[in-house]
């Protein structure tokens, strides 16, 4: 009798554990459980429909003013950490932010979507077209890190229609330069705490190719592994793993060079690098920026790679960026 009761309790306990685990798995896969919802899941978020997709986006300033399109880093980050740039709206500019395709709070897509960078160029062109109110309205690109690479690559492909560009520490405009910089900026090894944290998650949350929430959550665990001289951790909403992973594979596979036509962009470019990001420095800034025929180099004192996100870097960089934009406005 006791043996039957014991076996019955074991069965009940097993069923309870299975039910609990299934419930947890369902919760993990539910929108908004691990990471914030995307624009197609939460209609209250500001968004635009361009190039056949829905992007998390918003704009500040008078619609007819000269436009600054802010391009965030990553690939796969979001624009939250660049919201200091709303200050340009108080100085007579229309400031446009958007989370790139598959990144931040924008809609997610399968891996096959990212077979080339053309889709990102088309999205950027769609953003510009959406926010322009007149053909003569000037448009400036302000890119940070990967966003600066995207801005330069866009200029290399479609130089017309852009009145100026501010590029803040793009990793490189040739893939070898990108990899050299990434190698210097990564501080964690295979047994570091950041890596261990991410690997530990695999024990209960592996994430298949279409489980974007799980994959995005795991990518966030790696962000603490960069040694780029920042004052503190960056604010962000959500990472985009598939975008990040596919563009990294694309770079390793094709070793792109985004400098072939940059000599045609003769407008002066403001190229910003930071004092505290020792992985970058003047030599790398000169090497990367040399693809442009007309460039001003500026070193942000007292700041690291994310010089636009924290007080010291922002206060030292904003006046220089504003002067540059006003000179071309």
Secondary structure, 3 states (H helix, E strand, C coil): CHHHHHHHHHHHHHHHHHHHHHHHHHHHHCCCCCCCCCCCCCCCCCEEEECCEEEEEEEECCCCCEEEEEECCCCCCCHHHHHHHHHHHHHCEEEEEECCCCCCCCCCCCHHHHCCCHHHHHHHHHHHHHHCCCCCCCEEEEEECHHHHHHHHHHHHCCCCCCEEEEECCCCCEHHHHHHHHHHHECCCCCCHHHHHHHHHCCCCCCCCCCHHHHHHHHHCCHHHECCCCCCCCCCCCCCHHHHHHHHHHHHHHCCECCCCHHHCCCCEEEEEECCCCCCHHHHHHHHHCCCCCEEEEEECCCCCCCCCCHHHHHHHHHHHHHHHHHHC
